[in-house]
Amino acid sequence: MNGPIFEALKRTLKAKGLTYRALAERMGVSEPTVKRIFHERNCKLDRLIQICAAADVELENVLAR
């Protein structure tokens, strides 16, 4: 995945008031894992789907941004 998708995800998280820590808890992973994913702006599709589910946002909505 590329940068624009992660920028859209960051804006979504901010709008929902979700921190990386809260997202990590919802995903069942560590906060450093979430930070690494967003820093590298790269992950597999299944992880992106997991992030969207944890943030309670549809992947299609993120991709449309």
mmCIF file of the N, C-alpha and C atoms, coordinates in Angstrom:
data_MODEL
# 
_entry.id   MODEL 
# 
loop_
_atom_site.group_PDB 
_atom_site.id 
_atom_site.type_symbol 
_atom_site.label_atom_id 
_atom_site.label_alt_id 
_atom_site.label_comp_id 
_atom_site.label_asym_id 
_atom_site.label_entity_id 
_atom_site.label_seq_id 
_atom_site.pdbx_PDB_ins_code 
_atom_site.Cartn_x 
_atom_site.Cartn_y 
_atom_site.Cartn_z 
_atom_site.occupancy 
_atom_site.B_iso_or_equiv 
_atom_site.pdbx_formal_charge 
_atom_site.auth_seq_id 
_atom_site.auth_comp_id 
_atom_site.auth_asym_id 
_atom_site.auth_atom_id 
_atom_site.pdbx_PDB_model_num 
ATOM 1   N N  . MET A 1 1  ? 0.848   -1.174 0.000  1.00 0.00 ? 1  MET A N  1 
ATOM 2   C CA . MET A 1 1  ? 0.000   0.000  0.000  1.00 0.00 ? 1  MET A CA 1 
ATOM 3   C C  . MET A 1 1  ? 0.895   1.238  0.000  1.00 0.00 ? 1  MET A C  1 
ATOM 4   N N  . ASN A 1 2  ? 0.337   2.344  -0.407 1.00 0.00 ? 2  ASN A N  1 
ATOM 5   C CA . ASN A 1 2  ? 1.192   3.517  -0.532 1.00 0.00 ? 2  ASN A CA 1 
ATOM 6   C C  . ASN A 1 2  ? 0.782   4.662  0.378  1.00 0.00 ? 2  ASN A C  1 
ATOM 7   N N  . GLY A 1 3  ? 1.547   5.724  0.297  1.00 0.00 ? 3  GLY A N  1 
ATOM 8   C CA . GLY A 1 3  ? 1.394   6.872  1.175  1.00 0.00 ? 3  GLY A CA 1 
ATOM 9   C C  . GLY A 1 3  ? 0.020   7.503  1.246  1.00 0.00 ? 3  GLY A C  1 
ATOM 10  N N  . PRO A 1 4  ? -0.637  7.773  0.110  1.00 0.00 ? 4  PRO A N  1 
ATOM 11  C CA . PRO A 1 4  ? -1.945  8.434  0.192  1.00 0.00 ? 4  PRO A CA 1 
ATOM 12  C C  . PRO A 1 4  ? -2.975  7.639  1.017  1.00 0.00 ? 4  PRO A C  1 
ATOM 13  N N  . ILE A 1 5  ? -2.905  6.330  0.947  1.00 0.00 ? 5  ILE A N  1 
ATOM 14  C CA . ILE A 1 5  ? -3.840  5.514  1.731  1.00 0.00 ? 5  ILE A CA 1 
ATOM 15  C C  . ILE A 1 5  ? -3.586  5.724  3.215  1.00 0.00 ? 5  ILE A C  1 
ATOM 16  N N  . PHE A 1 6  ? -2.316  5.745  3.600  1.00 0.00 ? 6  PHE A N  1 
ATOM 17  C CA . PHE A 1 6  ? -1.998  5.912  5.012  1.00 0.00 ? 6  PHE A CA 1 
ATOM 18  C C  . PHE A 1 6  ? -2.275  7.336  5.491  1.00 0.00 ? 6  PHE A C  1 
ATOM 19  N N  . GLU A 1 7  ? -2.131  8.304  4.611  1.00 0.00 ? 7  GLU A N  1 
ATOM 20  C CA . GLU A 1 7  ? -2.504  9.672  4.987  1.00 0.00 ? 7  GLU A CA 1 
ATOM 21  C C  . GLU A 1 7  ? -4.011  9.748  5.234  1.00 0.00 ? 7  GLU A C  1 
ATOM 22  N N  . ALA A 1 8  ? -4.790  9.097  4.389  1.00 0.00 ? 8  ALA A N  1 
ATOM 23  C CA . ALA A 1 8  ? -6.239  9.067  4.578  1.00 0.00 ? 8  ALA A CA 1 
ATOM 24  C C  . ALA A 1 8  ? -6.588  8.345  5.874  1.00 0.00 ? 8  ALA A C  1 
ATOM 25  N N  . LEU A 1 9  ? -5.886  7.266  6.168  1.00 0.00 ? 9  LEU A N  1 
ATOM 26  C CA . LEU A 1 9  ? -6.131  6.549  7.423  1.00 0.00 ? 9  LEU A CA 1 
ATOM 27  C C  . LEU A 1 9  ? -5.791  7.419  8.628  1.00 0.00 ? 9  LEU A C  1 
ATOM 28  N N  . LYS A 1 10 ? -4.689  8.148  8.556  1.00 0.00 ? 10 LYS A N  1 
ATOM 29  C CA . LYS A 1 10 ? -4.305  9.041  9.657  1.00 0.00 ? 10 LYS A CA 1 
ATOM 30  C C  . LYS A 1 10 ? -5.389  10.094 9.905  1.00 0.00 ? 10 LYS A C  1 
ATOM 31  N N  . ARG A 1 11 ? -5.899  10.674 8.817  1.00 0.00 ? 11 ARG A N  1 
ATOM 32  C CA . ARG A 1 11 ? -6.963  11.685 8.965  1.00 0.00 ? 11 ARG A CA 1 
ATOM 33  C C  . ARG A 1 11 ? -8.206  11.064 9.590  1.00 0.00 ? 11 ARG A C  1 
ATOM 34  N N  . THR A 1 12 ? -8.514  9.843  9.188  1.00 0.00 ? 12 THR A N  1 
ATOM 35  C CA . THR A 1 12 ? -9.675  9.141  9.741  1.00 0.00 ? 12 THR A CA 1 
ATOM 36  C C  . THR A 1 12 ? -9.487  8.882  11.229 1.00 0.00 ? 12 THR A C  1 
ATOM 37  N N  . LEU A 1 13 ? -8.308  8.406  11.604 1.00 0.00 ? 13 LEU A N  1 
ATOM 38  C CA . LEU A 1 13 ? -8.035  8.150  13.016 1.00 0.00 ? 13 LEU A CA 1 
ATOM 39  C C  . LEU A 1 13 ? -8.161  9.430  13.826 1.00 0.00 ? 13 LEU A C  1 
ATOM 40  N N  . LYS A 1 14 ? -7.604  10.514 13.302 1.00 0.00 ? 14 LYS A N  1 
ATOM 41  C CA . LYS A 1 14 ? -7.662  11.791 14.007 1.00 0.00 ? 14 LYS A CA 1 
ATOM 42  C C  . LYS A 1 14 ? -9.108  12.256 14.164 1.00 0.00 ? 14 LYS A C  1 
ATOM 43  N N  . ALA A 1 15 ? -9.890  12.136 13.104 1.00 0.00 ? 15 ALA A N  1 
ATOM 44  C CA . ALA A 1 15 ? -11.292 12.563 13.149 1.00 0.00 ? 15 ALA A CA 1 
ATOM 45  C C  . ALA A 1 15 ? -12.092 11.747 14.169 1.00 0.00 ? 15 ALA A C  1 
ATOM 46  N N  . LYS A 1 16 ? -11.725 10.497 14.333 1.00 0.00 ? 16 LYS A N  1 
ATOM 47  C CA . LYS A 1 16 ? -12.425 9.628  15.282 1.00 0.00 ? 16 LYS A CA 1 
ATOM 48  C C  . LYS A 1 16 ? -11.831 9.701  16.683 1.00 0.00 ? 16 LYS A C  1 
ATOM 49  N N  . GLY A 1 17 ? -10.731 10.442 16.831 1.00 0.00 ? 17 GLY A N  1 
ATOM 50  C CA . GLY A 1 17 ? -10.084 10.571 18.130 1.00 0.00 ? 17 GLY A CA 1 
ATOM 51  C C  . GLY A 1 17 ? -9.352  9.304  18.554 1.00 0.00 ? 17 GLY A C  1 
ATOM 52  N N  . LEU A 1 18 ? -8.938  8.495  17.583 1.00 0.00 ? 18 LEU A N  1 
ATOM 53  C CA . LEU A 1 18 ? -8.235  7.243  17.878 1.00 0.00 ? 18 LEU A CA 1 
ATOM 54  C C  . LEU A 1 18 ? -6.726  7.460  17.825 1.00 0.00 ? 18 LEU A C  1 
ATOM 55  N N  . THR A 1 19 ? -6.049  7.028  18.870 1.00 0.00 ? 19 THR A N  1 
ATOM 56  C CA . THR A 1 19 ? -4.593  7.080  18.897 1.00 0.00 ? 19 THR A CA 1 
ATOM 57  C C  . THR A 1 19 ? -4.033  5.771  18.346 1.00 0.00 ? 19 THR A C  1 
ATOM 58  N N  . TYR A 1 20 ? -2.750  5.764  18.073 1.00 0.00 ? 20 TYR A N  1 
ATOM 59  C CA . TYR A 1 20 ? -2.104  4.520  17.651 1.00 0.00 ? 20 TYR A CA 1 
ATOM 60  C C  . TYR A 1 20 ? -2.227  3.468  18.748 1.00 0.00 ? 20 TYR A C  1 
ATOM 61  N N  . ARG A 1 21 ? -2.151  3.900  19.993 1.00 0.00 ? 21 ARG A N  1 
ATOM 62  C CA . ARG A 1 21 ? -2.280  2.967  21.113 1.00 0.00 ? 21 ARG A CA 1 
ATOM 63  C C  . ARG A 1 21 ? -3.660  2.314  21.130 1.00 0.00 ? 21 ARG A C  1 
ATOM 64  N N  . ALA A 1 22 ? -4.694  3.130  20.970 1.00 0.00 ? 22 ALA A N  1 
ATOM 65  C CA . ALA A 1 22 ? -6.060  2.596  20.959 1.00 0.00 ? 22 ALA A CA 1 
ATOM 66  C C  . ALA A 1 22 ? -6.271  1.670  19.760 1.00 0.00 ? 22 ALA A C  1 
ATOM 67  N N  . LEU A 1 23 ? -5.740  2.061  18.623 1.00 0.00 ? 23 LEU A N  1 
ATOM 68  C CA . LEU A 1 23 ? -5.859  1.228  17.426 1.00 0.00 ? 23 LEU A CA 1 
ATOM 69  C C  . LEU A 1 23 ? -5.155  -0.107 17.653 1.00 0.00 ? 23 LEU A C  1 
ATOM 70  N N  . ALA A 1 24 ? -3.970  -0.061 18.229 1.00 0.00 ? 24 ALA A N  1 
ATOM 71  C CA . ALA A 1 24 ? -3.218  -1.280 18.508 1.00 0.00 ? 24 ALA A CA 1 
ATOM 72  C C  . ALA A 1 24 ? -3.993  -2.205 19.440 1.00 0.00 ? 24 ALA A C  1 
ATOM 73  N N  . GLU A 1 25 ? -4.607  -1.636 20.469 1.00 0.00 ? 25 GLU A N  1 
ATOM 74  C CA . GLU A 1 25 ? -5.404  -2.446 21.401 1.00 0.00 ? 25 GLU A CA 1 
ATOM 75  C C  . GLU A 1 25 ? -6.569  -3.110 20.685 1.00 0.00 ? 25 GLU A C  1 
ATOM 76  N N  . ARG A 1 26 ? -7.225  -2.363 19.823 1.00 0.00 ? 26 ARG A N  1 
ATOM 77  C CA . ARG A 1 26 ? -8.352  -2.932 19.065 1.00 0.00 ? 26 ARG A CA 1 
ATOM 78  C C  . ARG A 1 26 ? -7.905  -4.034 18.107 1.00 0.00 ? 26 ARG A C  1 
ATOM 79  N N  . MET A 1 27 ? -6.677  -3.909 17.605 1.00 0.00 ? 27 MET A N  1 
ATOM 80  C CA . MET A 1 27 ? -6.150  -4.887 16.654 1.00 0.00 ? 27 MET A CA 1 
ATOM 81  C C  . MET A 1 27 ? -5.510  -6.084 17.343 1.00 0.00 ? 27 MET A C  1 
ATOM 82  N N  . GLY A 1 28 ? -5.187  -5.922 18.618 1.00 0.00 ? 28 GLY A N  1 
ATOM 83  C CA . GLY A 1 28 ? -4.512  -6.993 19.339 1.00 0.00 ? 28 GLY A CA 1 
ATOM 84  C C  . GLY A 1 28 ? -3.030  -7.092 19.010 1.00 0.00 ? 28 GLY A C  1 
ATOM 85  N N  . VAL A 1 29 ? -2.433  -5.938 18.690 1.00 0.00 ? 29 VAL A N  1 
ATOM 86  C CA . VAL A 1 29 ? -1.000  -5.878 18.408 1.00 0.00 ? 29 VAL A CA 1 
ATOM 87  C C  . VAL A 1 29 ? -0.389  -4.789 19.281 1.00 0.00 ? 29 VAL A C  1 
ATOM 88  N N  . SER A 1 30 ? 0.924   -4.664 19.234 1.00 0.00 ? 30 SER A N  1 
ATOM 89  C CA . SER A 1 30 ? 1.584   -3.639 20.041 1.00 0.00 ? 30 SER A CA 1 
ATOM 90  C C  . SER A 1 30 ? 1.518   -2.270 19.355 1.00 0.00 ? 30 SER A C  1 
ATOM 91  N N  . GLU A 1 31 ? 1.627   -1.240 20.170 1.00 0.00 ? 31 GLU A N  1 
ATOM 92  C CA . GLU A 1 31 ? 1.649   0.122  19.614 1.00 0.00 ? 31 GLU A CA 1 
ATOM 93  C C  . GLU A 1 31 ? 2.842   0.316  18.671 1.00 0.00 ? 31 GLU A C  1 
ATOM 94  N N  . PRO A 1 32 ? 4.049   -0.202 19.002 1.00 0.00 ? 32 PRO A N  1 
ATOM 95  C CA . PRO A 1 32 ? 5.157   -0.060 18.058 1.00 0.00 ? 32 PRO A CA 1 
ATOM 96  C C  . PRO A 1 32 ? 4.878   -0.710 16.697 1.00 0.00 ? 32 PRO A C  1 
ATOM 97  N N  . THR A 1 33 ? 4.100   -1.776 16.682 1.00 0.00 ? 33 THR A N  1 
ATOM 98  C CA . THR A 1 33 ? 3.741   -2.414 15.408 1.00 0.00 ? 33 THR A CA 1 
ATOM 99  C C  . THR A 1 33 ? 2.913   -1.463 14.563 1.00 0.00 ? 33 THR A C  1 
ATOM 100 N N  . VAL A 1 34 ? 1.928   -0.834 15.181 1.00 0.00 ? 34 VAL A N  1 
ATOM 101 C CA . VAL A 1 34 ? 1.081   0.119  14.453 1.00 0.00 ? 34 VAL A CA 1 
ATOM 102 C C  . VAL A 1 34 ? 1.919   1.304  13.980 1.00 0.00 ? 34 VAL A C  1 
ATOM 103 N N  . LYS A 1 35 ? 2.781   1.818  14.845 1.00 0.00 ? 35 LYS A N  1 
ATOM 104 C CA . LYS A 1 35 ? 3.626   2.947  14.457 1.00 0.00 ? 35 LYS A CA 1 
ATOM 105 C C  . LYS A 1 35 ? 4.528   2.578  13.281 1.00 0.00 ? 35 LYS A C  1 
ATOM 106 N N  . ARG A 1 36 ? 5.077   1.364  13.293 1.00 0.00 ? 36 ARG A N  1 
ATOM 107 C CA . ARG A 1 36 ? 5.950   0.915  12.210 1.00 0.00 ? 36 ARG A CA 1 
ATOM 108 C C  . ARG A 1 36 ? 5.180   0.850  10.889 1.00 0.00 ? 36 ARG A C  1 
ATOM 109 N N  . ILE A 1 37 ? 3.971   0.299  10.944 1.00 0.00 ? 37 ILE A N  1 
ATOM 110 C CA . ILE A 1 37 ? 3.153   0.196  9.730  1.00 0.00 ? 37 ILE A CA 1 
ATOM 111 C C  . ILE A 1 37 ? 2.904   1.585  9.136  1.00 0.00 ? 37 ILE A C  1 
ATOM 112 N N  . PHE A 1 38 ? 2.529   2.535  9.988  1.00 0.00 ? 38 PHE A N  1 
ATOM 113 C CA . PHE A 1 38 ? 2.233   3.879  9.493  1.00 0.00 ? 38 PHE A CA 1 
ATOM 114 C C  . PHE A 1 38 ? 3.500   4.613  9.063  1.00 0.00 ? 38 PHE A C  1 
ATOM 115 N N  . HIS A 1 39 ? 4.611   4.359  9.737  1.00 0.00 ? 39 HIS A N  1 
ATOM 116 C CA . HIS A 1 39 ? 5.869   5.000  9.356  1.00 0.00 ? 39 HIS A CA 1 
ATOM 117 C C  . HIS A 1 39 ? 6.353   4.472  8.011  1.00 0.00 ? 39 HIS A C  1 
ATOM 118 N N  . GLU A 1 40 ? 6.301   3.155  7.834  1.00 0.00 ? 40 GLU A N  1 
ATOM 119 C CA . GLU A 1 40 ? 6.766   2.542  6.587  1.00 0.00 ? 40 GLU A CA 1 
ATOM 120 C C  . GLU A 1 40 ? 5.759   2.720  5.455  1.00 0.00 ? 40 GLU A C  1 
ATOM 121 N N  . ARG A 1 41 ? 4.498   3.009  5.831  1.00 0.00 ? 41 ARG A N  1 
ATOM 122 C CA . ARG A 1 41 ? 3.419   3.184  4.847  1.00 0.00 ? 41 ARG A CA 1 
ATOM 123 C C  . ARG A 1 41 ? 3.317   1.990  3.926  1.00 0.00 ? 41 ARG A C  1 
ATOM 124 N N  . ASN A 1 42 ? 3.382   0.816  4.552  1.00 0.00 ? 42 ASN A N  1 
ATOM 125 C CA . ASN A 1 42 ? 3.369   -0.405 3.766  1.00 0.00 ? 42 ASN A CA 1 
ATOM 126 C C  . ASN A 1 42 ? 2.858   -1.554 4.622  1.00 0.00 ? 42 ASN A C  1 
ATOM 127 N N  . CYS A 1 43 ? 1.927   -2.324 4.077  1.00 0.00 ? 43 CYS A N  1 
ATOM 128 C CA . CYS A 1 43 ? 1.447   -3.525 4.748  1.00 0.00 ? 43 CYS A CA 1 
ATOM 129 C C  . CYS A 1 43 ? 0.687   -4.376 3.743  1.00 0.00 ? 43 CYS A C  1 
ATOM 130 N N  . LYS A 1 44 ? 0.427   -5.597 4.139  1.00 0.00 ? 44 LYS A N  1 
ATOM 131 C CA . LYS A 1 44 ? -0.358  -6.483 3.280  1.00 0.00 ? 44 LYS A CA 1 
ATOM 132 C C  . LYS A 1 44 ? -1.823  -6.077 3.350  1.00 0.00 ? 44 LYS A C  1 
ATOM 133 N N  . LEU A 1 45 ? -2.571  -6.494 2.359  1.00 0.00 ? 45 LEU A N  1 
ATOM 134 C CA . LEU A 1 45 ? -3.982  -6.133 2.276  1.00 0.00 ? 45 LEU A CA 1 
ATOM 135 C C  . LEU A 1 45 ? -4.761  -6.614 3.498  1.00 0.00 ? 45 LEU A C  1 
ATOM 136 N N  . ASP A 1 46 ? -4.473  -7.820 3.976  1.00 0.00 ? 46 ASP A N  1 
ATOM 137 C CA . ASP A 1 46 ? -5.209  -8.317 5.136  1.00 0.00 ? 46 ASP A CA 1 
ATOM 138 C C  . ASP A 1 46 ? -4.960  -7.464 6.370  1.00 0.00 ? 46 ASP A C  1 
ATOM 139 N N  . ARG A 1 47 ? -3.751  -6.912 6.510  1.00 0.00 ? 47 ARG A N  1 
ATOM 140 C CA . ARG A 1 47 ? -3.455  -6.025 7.639  1.00 0.00 ? 47 ARG A CA 1 
ATOM 141 C C  . ARG A 1 47 ? -4.185  -4.697 7.467  1.00 0.00 ? 47 ARG A C  1 
ATOM 142 N N  . LEU A 1 48 ? -4.254  -4.207 6.241  1.00 0.00 ? 48 LEU A N  1 
ATOM 143 C CA . LEU A 1 48 ? -4.990  -2.969 5.974  1.00 0.00 ? 48 LEU A CA 1 
ATOM 144 C C  . LEU A 1 48 ? -6.461  -3.153 6.311  1.00 0.00 ? 48 LEU A C  1 
ATOM 145 N N  . ILE A 1 49 ? -7.016  -4.284 5.954  1.00 0.00 ? 49 ILE A N  1 
ATOM 146 C CA . ILE A 1 49 ? -8.411  -4.586 6.291  1.00 0.00 ? 49 ILE A CA 1 
ATOM 147 C C  . ILE A 1 49 ? -8.589  -4.635 7.800  1.00 0.00 ? 49 ILE A C  1 
ATOM 148 N N  . GLN A 1 50 ? -7.619  -5.217 8.498  1.00 0.00 ? 50 GLN A N  1 
ATOM 149 C CA . GLN A 1 50 ? -7.672  -5.278 9.963  1.00 0.00 ? 50 GLN A CA 1 
ATOM 150 C C  . GLN A 1 50 ? -7.630  -3.878 10.574 1.00 0.00 ? 50 GLN A C  1 
ATOM 151 N N  . ILE A 1 51 ? -6.789  -3.021 10.043 1.00 0.00 ? 51 ILE A N  1 
ATOM 152 C CA . ILE A 1 51 ? -6.699  -1.638 10.529 1.00 0.00 ? 51 ILE A CA 1 
ATOM 153 C C  . ILE A 1 51 ? -8.038  -0.937 10.335 1.00 0.00 ? 51 ILE A C  1 
ATOM 154 N N  . CYS A 1 52 ? -8.625  -1.083 9.160  1.00 0.00 ? 52 CYS A N  1 
ATOM 155 C CA . CYS A 1 52 ? -9.913  -0.445 8.881  1.00 0.00 ? 52 CYS A CA 1 
ATOM 156 C C  . CYS A 1 52 ? -11.004 -0.964 9.810  1.00 0.00 ? 52 CYS A C  1 
ATOM 157 N N  . ALA A 1 53 ? -11.016 -2.258 10.036 1.00 0.00 ? 53 ALA A N  1 
ATOM 158 C CA . ALA A 1 53 ? -12.024 -2.832 10.936 1.00 0.00 ? 53 ALA A CA 1 
ATOM 159 C C  . ALA A 1 53 ? -11.850 -2.291 12.345 1.00 0.00 ? 53 ALA A C  1 
ATOM 160 N N  . ALA A 1 54 ? -10.613 -2.196 12.811 1.00 0.00 ? 54 ALA A N  1 
ATOM 161 C CA . ALA A 1 54 ? -10.349 -1.686 14.155 1.00 0.00 ? 54 ALA A CA 1 
ATOM 162 C C  . ALA A 1 54 ? -10.722 -0.206 14.278 1.00 0.00 ? 54 ALA A C  1 
ATOM 163 N N  . ALA A 1 55 ? -10.587 0.526  13.179 1.00 0.00 ? 55 ALA A N  1 
ATOM 164 C CA . ALA A 1 55 ? -10.926 1.950  13.175 1.00 0.00 ? 55 ALA A CA 1 
ATOM 165 C C  . ALA A 1 55 ? -12.396 2.179  12.855 1.00 0.00 ? 55 ALA A C  1 
ATOM 166 N N  . ASP A 1 56 ? -13.124 1.095  12.600 1.00 0.00 ? 56 ASP A N  1 
ATOM 167 C CA . ASP A 1 56 ? -14.549 1.156  12.271 1.00 0.00 ? 56 ASP A CA 1 
ATOM 168 C C  . ASP A 1 56 ? -14.798 2.048  11.055 1.00 0.00 ? 56 ASP A C  1 
ATOM 169 N N  . VAL A 1 57 ? -14.033 1.759  9.995  1.00 0.00 ? 57 VAL A N  1 
ATOM 170 C CA . VAL A 1 57 ? -14.175 2.485  8.744  1.00 0.00 ? 57 VAL A CA 1 
ATOM 171 C C  . VAL A 1 57 ? -14.095 1.468  7.604  1.00 0.00 ? 57 VAL A C  1 
ATOM 172 N N  . GLU A 1 58 ? -14.850 1.699  6.573  1.00 0.00 ? 58 GLU A N  1 
ATOM 173 C CA . GLU A 1 58 ? -14.855 0.807  5.417  1.00 0.00 ? 58 GLU A CA 1 
ATOM 174 C C  . GLU A 1 58 ? -13.614 1.078  4.569  1.00 0.00 ? 58 GLU A C  1 
ATOM 175 N N  . LEU A 1 59 ? -12.973 0.018  4.123  1.00 0.00 ? 59 LEU A N  1 
ATOM 176 C CA . LEU A 1 59 ? -11.794 0.158  3.268  1.00 0.00 ? 59 LEU A CA 1 
ATOM 177 C C  . LEU A 1 59 ? -12.113 0.979  2.025  1.00 0.00 ? 59 LEU A C  1 
ATOM 178 N N  . GLU A 1 60 ? -13.285 0.767  1.465  1.00 0.00 ? 60 GLU A N  1 
ATOM 179 C CA . GLU A 1 60 ? -13.687 1.502  0.262  1.00 0.00 ? 60 GLU A CA 1 
ATOM 180 C C  . GLU A 1 60 ? -13.700 3.013  0.516  1.00 0.00 ? 60 GLU A C  1 
ATOM 181 N N  . ASN A 1 61 ? -14.106 3.417  1.715  1.00 0.00 ? 61 ASN A N  1 
ATOM 182 C CA . ASN A 1 61 ? -14.135 4.842  2.051  1.00 0.00 ? 61 ASN A CA 1 
ATOM 183 C C  . ASN A 1 61 ? -12.729 5.408  2.135  1.00 0.00 ? 61 ASN A C  1 
ATOM 184 N N  . VAL A 1 62 ? -11.796 4.618  2.664  1.00 0.00 ? 62 VAL A N  1 
ATOM 185 C CA . VAL A 1 62 ? -10.403 5.067  2.757  1.00 0.00 ? 62 VAL A CA 1 
ATOM 186 C C  . VAL A 1 62 ? -9.808  5.199  1.360  1.00 0.00 ? 62 VAL A C  1 
ATOM 187 N N  . LEU A 1 63 ? -10.067 4.214  0.523  1.00 0.00 ? 63 LEU A N  1 
ATOM 188 C CA . LEU A 1 63 ? -9.516  4.231  -0.831 1.00 0.00 ? 63 LEU A CA 1 
ATOM 189 C C  . LEU A 1 63 ? -10.101 5.365  -1.662 1.00 0.00 ? 63 LEU A C  1 
ATOM 190 N N  . ALA A 1 64 ? -11.331 5.751  -1.372 1.00 0.00 ? 64 ALA A N  1 
ATOM 191 C CA . ALA A 1 64 ? -11.974 6.831  -2.118 1.00 0.00 ? 64 ALA A CA 1 
ATOM 192 C C  . ALA A 1 64 ? -11.367 8.195  -1.805 1.00 0.00 ? 64 ALA A C  1 
ATOM 193 N N  . ARG A 1 65 ? -10.744 8.298  -0.645 1.00 0.00 ? 65 ARG A N  1 
ATOM 194 C CA . ARG A 1 65 ? -10.140 9.581  -0.240 1.00 0.00 ? 65 ARG A CA 1 
ATOM 195 C C  . ARG A 1 65 ? -8.839  9.740  -0.955 1.00 0.00 ? 65 ARG A C  1 
# 
